Amino acid sequence: MSERRADEPQVQEGGEDAPTAADALAIIQQAQSHASSRLSPSIGVFYVSWGISWVLIGVAWFLAATDVVSSAVAGWVTGVAVVGAATVSAVVGIRTGRGVRGPSSRQGLRYGLSWPISMTLLGVLVGVLGSRDVGGDTMSVIAPALYVFLAGALYMLSGAVCSSPADYVLGIWIMVVAVVSALVGLPASPLIIGLGAGGGLLFAGTRALLQRSAR
């Protein structure tokens, strides 16, 4: 009776190859990836919601700058868009934070608070500039560009801290859009911000959602 060679694959009684350690590891990794995609938050939801908000705001203020709609209408669109995106972000953030404790929770809280703190202080700075008799048309261009530039810097910081090249590049793109909008000026600057920055968020969000669904 011949002996089985050491490199010959083991065969079960049913004639099929026995699963190897590599097969078991692949199954475990696939299960972990599937569970992670279901339980972990998708940044795509945030990006898509805010991308839609930015596009709507940019288009609304471009139409206001070209006298197609009134400033009041653009203001209402801005308010509804911001409240809608903020609500989506809050709901997803609350669901994400359930059961999360330790350094990750504290880091996420600090990063989340950096947005309202920095935006509020920037609002104070813009108010100071307005009180220094800076022209109305100039402020209409510079103020939105500053807010968008700050948002891009925060996205880039998030990408650097979390080792996410996609977020890092997105932050740089948004800052470039802010600079271009300031250089072009009215009436095109709101449209550049809306389609450029908002479009970048929509692209990044859609990409993240597709990658998550493919896991």
C-alpha positions, -999 to 999 in steps of 0.1 A, spaced: 0 0 0 16 33 -11 22 61 14 6 95 9 30 122 -2 35 152 21 26 177 -6 -5 158 -18 -37 176 -8 -58 159 18 -92 146 6 -123 140 27 -143 109 25 -167 127 1 -139 134 -23 -136 171 -17 -105 189 -6 -103 196 32 -104 234 41 -70 248 48 -60 274 74 -59 300 46 -95 292 37 -106 296 73 -88 329 76 -104 342 44 -138 332 57 -131 350 90 -119 382 72 -149 382 50 -173 379 79 -155 407 98 -156 429 68 -194 422 63 -200 429 100 -180 461 99 -198 474 69 -232 468 87 -222 481 121 -198 509 115 -209 543 102 -204 552 66 -188 586 60 -206 585 27 -239 594 44 -224 625 58 -207 635 25 -238 629 4 -261 648 28 -238 678 30 -229 676 -7 -266 680 -16 -268 708 9 -239 727 -6 -251 723 -41 -285 736 -33 -271 766 -14 -246 775 -41 -273 773 -69 -297 793 -48 -273 822 -41 -261 822 -77 -297 827 -88 -300 854 -62 -269 871 -75 -283 871 -110 -317 884 -98 -335 852 -108 -348 848 -72 -347 870 -42 -322 869 -14 -350 859 9 -357 827 -12 -320 819 -12 -319 824 26 -348 800 31 -331 774 8 -299 778 28 -317 773 61 -336 742 50 -306 727 34 -284 732 65 -310 719 89 -317 688 67 -280 679 65 -274 686 101 -303 664 111 -290 635 90 -256 640 105 -269 640 140 -290 609 136 -262 589 121 -237 603 147 -260 593 176 -265 558 162 -228 555 156 -219 566 192 -240 540 209 -219 515 228 -186 532 218 -164 541 247 -127 549 254 -102 569 234 -120 565 201 -152 581 216 -132 610 231 -113 616 198 -146 616 178 -162 640 203 -133 664 201 -132 663 163 -170 668 162 -168 698 185 -140 713 164 -165 721 137 -190 743 156 -162 759 176 -142 769 146 -172 779 125 -185 801 154 -152 818 159 -149 824 122 -184 839 122 -171 864 149 -141 872 127 -163 878 97 -185 901 119 -154 920 129 -144 924 92 -179 937 84 -176 963 112 -144 975 97 -162 989 67 -153 961 44 -174 965 12 -206 945 10 -197 929 -24 -162 919 -10 -177 903 21 -203 885 -1 -173 868 -18 -147 865 10 -170 853 38 -183 821 20 -148 814 7 -134 816 43 -161 791 56 -155 767 27 -117 770 32 -120 762 69 -142 732 61 -116 719 36 -89 723 62 -109 703 88 -115 675 62 -78 675 54 -70 673 91 -94 644 95 -78 626 66 -43 631 81 -53 619 116 -74 590 104 -49 580 77 -76 584 50 -61 596 17 -96 601 2 -105 626 30 -71 643 28 -75 649 -10 -111 660 -6 -100 686 19 -74 700 -5 -99 700 -33 -124 720 -12 -97 746 -2 -88 750 -39 -124 756 -47 -126 782 -20 -96 801 -34 -109 799 -70 -143 812 -59 -127 842 -42 -106 849 -73 -136 847 -97 -160 868 -75 -197 875 -81 -219 863 -95 -202 830 -102 -186 824 -69 -216 808 -51 -220 784 -81 -184 775 -80 -186 767 -43 -219 748 -47 -209 727 -77 -172 724 -69 -172 717 -32 -206 702 -31 -198 681 -61 -166 669 -45 -185 658 -14 -211 640 -35 -184 622 -54 -166 612 -22 -198 601 -5 -210 581 -35 -176 564 -38 -176 555 0 -212 541 -2 -203 519 -32 -172 506 -15 -192 498 16 -220 480 -3 -193 460 -21 -179 445 11 
